[in-house]
Each structure stands twice: as C-alpha cells, then as structure tokens.
C-alpha cells in the first residue's frame, strides 16, 4: 500500500470521477486507474463500483475511507514538521471549533505568536469529535472544545466558563420576556452546546424536535444573523455579535437556572512538555484580559 495510491483513492472517493481526479492531481487518468487497481490488488478488495455516470464506494471502500484520510494526514504532518526544522525551533498544531476561533481564540493565538516567533503554528477547524480523533492520531497537538473526551491518553483542563444568552437579529420584534418553556411555539433554532447545557435544556424544556436544528456553530450564527429567529449562544460569541450590532440580547426566564457553558483544553498527556508554553499562555489570557 503506497501513499500515492491512497491519495488517488481519496480523490476518486471525493470527486466520484476518475477524469476529475486526474485533473486535480495533475496526472493522467490511466495513472489514477493504475493506482486504484494496485491498491485493490494489495487489499484483495474492490473499492469502487463504476457505471456510465458515476463512481461509488463499495462497502470495503467505505471502511477504508477514514483510515486512508488519517494515514495521509499523518504523512503530510510528518513531512511538514521535518520541513520546519531549519526555520523554527518548534511547531504546534492547534485544533478547535470554528466559533471558538472567531470569537474566543483569535486574540489569544495572535498574542501567543507575537511572543513566540520561533514556533510554527498550524490551525485546524472541526467538530469536537474531529479534534479528539486527530489528537489521538497524532495530527493535532492541542485542542479547545466544548465537549470533553474521556480517554486515558488525553488530558482535559477546564478553560473558560460563559453565560448563556438568548439572542435574535438586531431588528427583532420580541418585546416581552420570553419563557423558555414556550420555545416550541416560537421561531427558535436549536444547537447543543455541550453536556451541562444539554442536561439543563432537557430538564427545563424537555426533549423536543424543533423545526431547525444544526450541529455547526457557524451555520447556527449565520441563521441568527440572516433571519428572524431566536437562539441560545455562549456569551463569548453573543457579546461580540451584539457589540457589532448584528444581534440583540433578549430577556428570558426558565424554571431552572441556566448553566455556565464550559470550554475545555485538551492535549495528549505525552506532549505536555511541547504544549506547555501555549497551555500557560492560554491560562494566563483569562487572567490578563486578552479574552
């Protein structure tokens, strides 16, 4: 099994077309076909089903997909770190959620980079579970997530606690205090902000299916910015958008006091020495008012 075979496999899996994959990889279609056939022969499994219109993964291909992605990511990350040795003293790969980059981490990382010019930084965006998996795979060195993992190899440290705010577009028409138990009757969009939030929400409002539910913070914010919907946001995100005049805070009441939304720093325990400069900077940032 060769890395170029895996790259060809991933490209065809994405494009569902051998010709498009050849164009994207700047090689001939026959080379793509040859690499896929060689990979199939090595594995003893057929990876694609072909017809006149498209190319689809077989069950074996679907099984291989995540492993192939992780192998290619590890090879690329290893090559990147080796290439950095001449220019930098060290490097870190930091992963977090899109919303945390936008509204919480950007000033911290900018300040950290200014103070550590000999450290190369790479930033990755993903869901909490993406960040955890890539930490386990060795791709990411340091993460900040809302949903903490429970794994013997990963250290979990509480980072920042934030209030929950009910918000709507700045030109909203909501004038009365909102009882959260009535959310199912309102133009509400739902997102889960972690274990304590989910527990509180279900105890306060119950398990309900809402017309709009998302699991990506950027999409959630985009809906709130562009439509007359209401939603619940951590204060770090809400306050920024309120200050920018895009959203407004709404008065609300609930039978149970809302929890503070907790974000977590996570990193492989074996990499404590490597991540310690960033860890110390992150913890000091909450004290020194960077965030």
C-alpha positions in Angstrom: 0.0 0.0 0.0 1.6 3.3 -1.2 0.8 6.8 -0.2 0.1 7.9 -3.8 -2.4 5.0 -4.1 -4.2 6.3 -1.0 -4.2 9.9 -2.4 -5.7 8.6 -5.7 -8.3 6.6 -3.7 -9.3 9.7 -1.6 -9.5 11.9 -4.7 -11.8 9.5 -6.5 -13.9 9.0 -3.4 -14.4 12.7 -3.2 -15.0 13.6 -6.9 -16.7 10.2 -7.9 -14.9 10.7 -11.2 -11.6 9.4 -12.5 -11.1 12.2 -15.0 -11.7 14.9 -12.5 -9.4 13.3 -10.0 -6.6 13.1 -12.7 -7.1 16.8 -13.4 -6.9 17.7 -9.7 -3.8 15.6 -9.2 -2.1 16.7 -12.4 -1.6 13.2 -13.6 -3.2 11.1 -16.4 -6.4 9.2 -16.0 -4.6 6.0 -16.7 -2.3 6.7 -13.7 -5.2 7.2 -11.4 -6.8 3.9 -12.7 -3.5 2.1 -12.3 -3.1 3.3 -8.7 -6.6 2.3 -7.7 -6.2 -1.2 -9.3 -2.9 -1.7 -7.5 -4.5 -0.7 -4.2 -7.4 -3.1 -4.8 -5.0 -5.9 -5.6 -2.9 -5.2 -2.4 -6.1 -5.2 -0.2 -7.8 -8.0 -2.1 -11.0 -5.9 -2.1 -12.9 -4.0 -4.8 -13.1 -0.3 -3.6 -15.3 1.3 -6.3 -18.4 0.4 -8.3 -18.5 2.0 -11.7 -21.3 2.7 -14.1 -21.8 5.1 -17.0 -22.5 8.1 -14.8 -20.5 7.9 -11.6 -18.2 6.0 -9.4 -19.4 4.9 -5.9 -17.6 3.4 -2.9 -18.2 -0.2 -2.2 -18.6 -1.3 1.5 -14.9 -2.1 1.6 -14.1 1.4 0.2 -16.3 3.0 2.9 -14.4 1.0 5.5 -11.1 2.2 4.2 -12.0 5.8 3.8 -11.4 7.2 7.3 -8.2 5.2 7.7 -6.9 6.5 4.4 -7.6 10.0 5.4 -5.8 9.6 8.7 -2.8 7.9 7.1 -2.4 10.7 4.5 -2.8 13.4 7.2 -0.1 11.8 9.3 2.3 11.5 6.4 1.6 15.2 5.4 2.0 16.3 9.0 5.3 14.4 9.4 6.7 16.0 6.2 5.6 19.4 7.3 7.3 19.1 10.7 10.5 17.9 9.1 10.5 20.9 6.7 10.1 23.3 9.6 13.2 22.2 11.4 15.5 24.7 9.6 13.4 27.8 10.1 11.7 27.2 13.5 12.7 25.8 16.9 9.4 24.1 17.4 5.8 23.7 16.0 2.3 23.1 17.2 -0.9 22.1 15.5 -3.9 23.6 17.3 -7.5 22.5 16.6 -10.8 24.0 17.7 -14.4 24.8 16.6 -15.0 27.5 14.0 -17.0 29.5 16.5 -14.2 29.4 19.1 -11.6 30.6 16.5 -13.8 33.5 15.5 -14.9 34.7 18.9 -12.5 33.4 21.6 -9.2 32.1 20.4 -8.1 34.5 17.6 -6.7 37.3 20.0 -5.1 34.6 22.2 -3.3 32.9 19.3 -2.2 36.3 17.8 -0.7 37.4 21.1 1.0 34.0 21.6 2.5 34.0 18.1 3.9 37.5 18.6 5.6 36.3 21.8 6.9 33.1 20.2 8.2 33.9 16.7 10.3 30.8 16.6 7.3 28.5 17.0 5.4 27.5 13.8 1.7 27.3 14.3 -0.9 25.5 12.3 -4.6 25.9 13.0 -7.3 23.3 12.2 -11.1 23.7 12.4 -13.5 20.9 13.0 -16.2 19.4 15.3 -15.2 18.4 18.8 -15.0 14.8 17.9 -12.9 15.6 14.8 -10.4 17.4 17.1 -10.3 14.5 19.5 -9.7 11.9 16.8 -6.9 13.9 15.2 -5.3 14.3 18.7 -5.4 10.5 19.0 -4.0 10.2 15.5 -1.1 12.5 16.3 -2.1 15.2 13.8 -3.3 17.8 16.4 -1.2 18.6 19.5 -3.5 20.9 21.3 -7.3 21.5 21.2 -10.1 23.6 22.6 -13.6 22.0 22.6 -17.0 22.3 24.2 -17.5 18.5 24.6 -14.6 17.0 26.6 -13.4 13.5 25.7 -13.0 10.7 28.2 -9.8 8.9 27.2 -6.8 7.7 29.2 -4.3 9.3 26.8 -5.9 12.8 26.7 -5.5 15.5 29.4 -8.7 17.6 29.9 -8.5 21.0 31.6 -11.4 23.4 32.2 -10.7 26.6 30.3 -13.5 29.3 30.2 -17.0 29.4 31.6 -19.5 31.6 29.8 -23.1 32.6 30.5 -25.8 31.6 28.1 -27.7 34.4 26.3 -30.9 34.3 24.3 -30.4 36.4 21.1 -32.2 37.4 18.0 -31.4 39.6 15.0 -30.9 43.3 16.0 -34.2 44.4 14.4 -36.2 41.7 16.2 -39.8 42.3 17.2 -39.7 40.4 20.6 -40.7 42.9 23.3 -41.8 40.7 26.2 -39.7 38.5 28.5 -39.6 35.0 26.9 -40.4 31.9 28.9 -38.1 29.2 27.6 -40.8 26.5 28.1 -42.6 28.1 25.2 -39.7 27.7 22.7 -41.5 25.1 20.6 -44.1 27.8 19.8 -41.5 30.4 18.7 -39.2 30.7 15.7 -36.4 29.0 17.6 -33.2 27.3 16.2 -31.5 24.7 18.3 -27.9 23.7 18.9 -26.3 21.6 21.6 -23.5 23.4 23.4 -22.2 20.5 25.5 -23.1 18.1 28.3 -24.2 20.5 31.0 -26.2 22.6 28.5 -27.9 19.5 27.1 -28.9 18.3 30.6 -30.2 21.7 31.6 -32.1 22.2 28.3 -33.9 18.8 28.6 -34.8 19.3 32.2 -36.0 22.8 31.6 -37.7 22.5 28.2 -37.9 18.7 27.6 -36.8 16.5 24.7 -38.3 18.1 21.7 -37.8 18.1 17.9 -37.5 21.6 16.6 -38.1 22.8 13.0 -34.4 23.9 12.8 -31.5 22.1 14.5 -27.9 22.3 13.5 -24.6 21.0 14.9 -22.3 23.5 13.4 -21.8 26.8 15.2 -21.0 28.9 12.1 -24.2 27.8 10.4 -26.2 28.5 13.6 -24.8 32.0 13.7 -25.5 32.6 10.0 -29.2 31.7 10.5 -29.4 34.1 13.5 -27.8 36.9 11.5 -29.9 36.5 8.4 -33.4 35.5 9.7 -35.9 36.5 12.4 -35.1 33.5 14.6 -34.1 33.3 18.3 -31.3 31.1 19.7 -29.1 30.5 22.7 -25.4 31.4 22.4 -22.4 31.3 24.8 -21.6 34.8 25.9 -18.2 34.9 24.1 -20.0 34.6 20.8 -23.1 36.6 21.7 -21.3 39.6 23.1 -19.2 40.1 20.0 -22.2 40.0 17.7 -24.2 42.2 20.0 -21.3 44.8 20.0 -21.2 44.6 16.2 -24.9 45.5 16.1 -25.8 42.2 14.4 -27.7 40.6 17.2 -29.6 41.8 20.3 -30.0 40.2 23.7 -33.5 39.1 24.8 -34.9 38.8 28.3 -35.8 35.3 29.3 -36.8 33.1 32.2 -36.6 29.4 32.9 -37.6 27.2 35.8 -34.0 26.1 36.2 -31.1 28.4 36.2 -29.0 28.1 33.0 -25.6 26.5 33.5 -22.3 28.2 32.5 -21.0 26.9 29.2 -17.6 25.3 29.8 -14.9 25.0 27.1 -12.0 22.6 27.6 -8.4 22.5 26.7 -7.3 19.0 25.6 -3.9 17.6 24.6 -2.1 14.2 24.6 -0.6 13.6 28.0 2.7 12.5 26.4 3.0 16.0 24.8 2.8 18.1 28.0 6.3 19.5 27.6 5.7 20.5 24.0 2.3 22.2 24.6 3.2 23.8 28.0 4.1 27.2 26.5 0.7 27.5 24.9 -1.1 26.0 27.8 0.5 28.5 30.2 -0.4 31.4 27.8 -4.0 30.2 27.5 -4.5 30.0 31.2 -2.9 33.5 31.8 -5.0 35.0 29.0 -8.2 34.7 31.1 -6.4 36.5 34.0 -4.7 39.2 31.9 -7.8 40.2 30.0 -6.8 39.0 26.5 -10.3 37.5 26.3 
